[in-house]
């Protein structure tokens, strides 16, 4: 084998070498698109410097935003309420002082009185009384006027005075007393109140400062209480002296604890973690010519530190390995478990090309994402516009649903890696892609692609809002307060992504059809019976045309029963015998003159003419650029089957000599798809069932079973994936359709002789009657009456028999179909 032949075998459409090369090429290009080839930062960018070039993040990284951190810490510190302490034991302490002071005053006054009496004096000396008064004021830790002390001394520190002082202290300290109202927060805000009661420390929150008093307000409360309670008393001087003492003893018991407040504020500051800003891949940090501020300098420094010494080659190698794993895992699973997954090399190559197209558009969006000025995060908007859903729709149209699902998985993972997005983004890609592929699968018109895109956009927008709500509720990572404006922008972008994906599909489908791919839209165009080839076949070989239409009905019904592509089968049937239009008179369904041209030929010549209708059909298919599946079915609808009629004639003429069977077999190949197998069976069934004289369900079923058995015994279904269960269903579908076509009809008495074939002449001429009767049983006035034509007696008045009395003769035997 020469080099040219070897290269041709390597690059054949279904060659394993070609598939391996295509896989390697797809992985290399995909890894190249995932890799950022721009050089890393070489020099630092200090604050205040001018950027010489754009600085773009080649991958995502985090940096500490010092300004934002300081702002958050200041906010956390401001949230700490000032701490105040209230001395709940102050009143008891003052009451104890009052008790001790009055007790001391009474005892010393009694002792001084006794000493004076012992000395022969009636009253204690003034200097002793003054000393007692000074010691009393000292015991109370207050300064009192002499007249107040004189009143108390005159009453010898009586117990009623002591009780009155204690009572008035309780009135003054009924509410916490703050030294100065200016010590309270301004503007007013809640404060933390710490109090110690019985060795237990309690904290409460005080927000109503009206519950507090200044010392002056407490003294006024005492004076007001005395005025209200003790007005008109028998000893007003003693009451005023006790009130003066109580007012003098009032002191603040509510004060700010600056130490504890600072401790708590420091703890709040320390509890705030440094603010790490996640810079997404592709984000532009600094533009050329901009003056670098502190934040940009920090970002550039973090990028420079993260960049390190990793080269582009190493990054490409990592992405290449990642891409290879992501591709091989789902594709390998699909090839071993999914029967309908893409098998043909062209289908796999198309999937690879679409994948690279999606990643290429993603790379373009990543590079120009900051240009999008559509509210919200430009990078997030660009991520939503990656046409993963459009790619899945295109694969669904060109290949099938199983392949679209595998493509959606691979494209979602790689697109999320390209955009450096989260797992939620990968899930969004996957959900929208599966919705798009499912919606477009039911589309039979190109306009339905836009409907599928609209549905995809609606689902994508709803999913974006759900993710935003989940993040706002803290249900997923990256929780943040819900920003309705940003969420709305992203939802609009998601909806637009569905529409743009559908428009991309509409633009690419004709291009893929031009490359040989067959879509349902193309099939619907080919199903139009006004196609030039079909019109030519109808004029040149009307019998073959009718046969093709019937075979199409049989194949469509059978494929619908087993879940195959019914539209492809019907259209392929329309074109499967177009080669008979080259020599239509050599096929029995087109012979109308009763002459069989094969009678003048040898069996070998006749067989070659019949076999050539397959080759001629292939040539016409290429001439009219019919899709490859239609072209393949032209050759596969006979497989390598034998032409028994001419083969048996050759054996008879050979007189016992061996006959080369290969000269009476079609060139093939054998059917290798379910649709091709159904078309082969439908073609043979339609031709054979025409020969049944009295059609019935039993005869149809027996004929169909015999044909299927013959085809299987001849090995024509060896490469076809049809199962026995599906063959039974196909037979039932054939019977149902044939019963509908060849259903029983009541024979018209007036045409009995013509339909039964017993009439002496082809037709009887019936002239136009002279009476003004409207009837369709008249000869055409455009054609002359044949000589000697007479009125049929069956048309005479009263001579027409009823339908039940008509007896039909058996149908004359029909010559066999020469192509079977």
Secondary structure as GFF3:
##gff-version 3
##sequence-region A 1 820
A	DSSP	alpha_helix	3	10	.	.	.	ID=ss1
A	DSSP	alpha_helix	16	34	.	.	.	ID=ss2
A	DSSP	beta_strand	55	56	.	.	.	ID=ss3
A	DSSP	beta_strand	61	64	.	.	.	ID=ss4
A	DSSP	alpha_helix	66	79	.	.	.	ID=ss5
A	DSSP	beta_strand	83	86	.	.	.	ID=ss6
A	DSSP	alpha_helix	90	118	.	.	.	ID=ss7
A	DSSP	alpha_helix	126	140	.	.	.	ID=ss8
A	DSSP	alpha_helix	146	154	.	.	.	ID=ss9
A	DSSP	alpha_helix	159	172	.	.	.	ID=ss10
A	DSSP	beta_strand	177	178	.	.	.	ID=ss11
A	DSSP	three_ten_helix	181	183	.	.	.	ID=ss12
A	DSSP	beta_strand	191	197	.	.	.	ID=ss13
A	DSSP	beta_strand	200	206	.	.	.	ID=ss14
A	DSSP	three_ten_helix	209	211	.	.	.	ID=ss15
A	DSSP	beta_strand	213	214	.	.	.	ID=ss16
A	DSSP	alpha_helix	215	229	.	.	.	ID=ss17
A	DSSP	alpha_helix	236	249	.	.	.	ID=ss18
A	DSSP	beta_strand	254	256	.	.	.	ID=ss19
A	DSSP	alpha_helix	258	271	.	.	.	ID=ss20
A	DSSP	beta_strand	276	279	.	.	.	ID=ss21
A	DSSP	beta_strand	284	286	.	.	.	ID=ss22
A	DSSP	alpha_helix	294	307	.	.	.	ID=ss23
A	DSSP	alpha_helix	312	337	.	.	.	ID=ss24
A	DSSP	alpha_helix	345	367	.	.	.	ID=ss25
A	DSSP	three_ten_helix	369	371	.	.	.	ID=ss26
A	DSSP	alpha_helix	378	384	.	.	.	ID=ss27
A	DSSP	alpha_helix	388	398	.	.	.	ID=ss28
A	DSSP	alpha_helix	401	418	.	.	.	ID=ss29
A	DSSP	alpha_helix	423	440	.	.	.	ID=ss30
A	DSSP	alpha_helix	447	472	.	.	.	ID=ss31
A	DSSP	alpha_helix	484	514	.	.	.	ID=ss32
A	DSSP	alpha_helix	520	526	.	.	.	ID=ss33
A	DSSP	alpha_helix	532	540	.	.	.	ID=ss34
A	DSSP	alpha_helix	542	562	.	.	.	ID=ss35
A	DSSP	alpha_helix	566	575	.	.	.	ID=ss36
A	DSSP	three_ten_helix	578	581	.	.	.	ID=ss37
A	DSSP	three_ten_helix	584	586	.	.	.	ID=ss38
A	DSSP	three_ten_helix	588	590	.	.	.	ID=ss39
A	DSSP	three_ten_helix	597	600	.	.	.	ID=ss40
A	DSSP	alpha_helix	603	623	.	.	.	ID=ss41
A	DSSP	alpha_helix	628	636	.	.	.	ID=ss42
A	DSSP	alpha_helix	644	654	.	.	.	ID=ss43
A	DSSP	three_ten_helix	661	664	.	.	.	ID=ss44
A	DSSP	alpha_helix	674	689	.	.	.	ID=ss45
A	DSSP	alpha_helix	697	713	.	.	.	ID=ss46
A	DSSP	alpha_helix	724	741	.	.	.	ID=ss47
A	DSSP	three_ten_helix	749	751	.	.	.	ID=ss48
A	DSSP	alpha_helix	752	756	.	.	.	ID=ss49
A	DSSP	three_ten_helix	793	795	.	.	.	ID=ss50
A	DSSP	three_ten_helix	803	805	.	.	.	ID=ss51
###
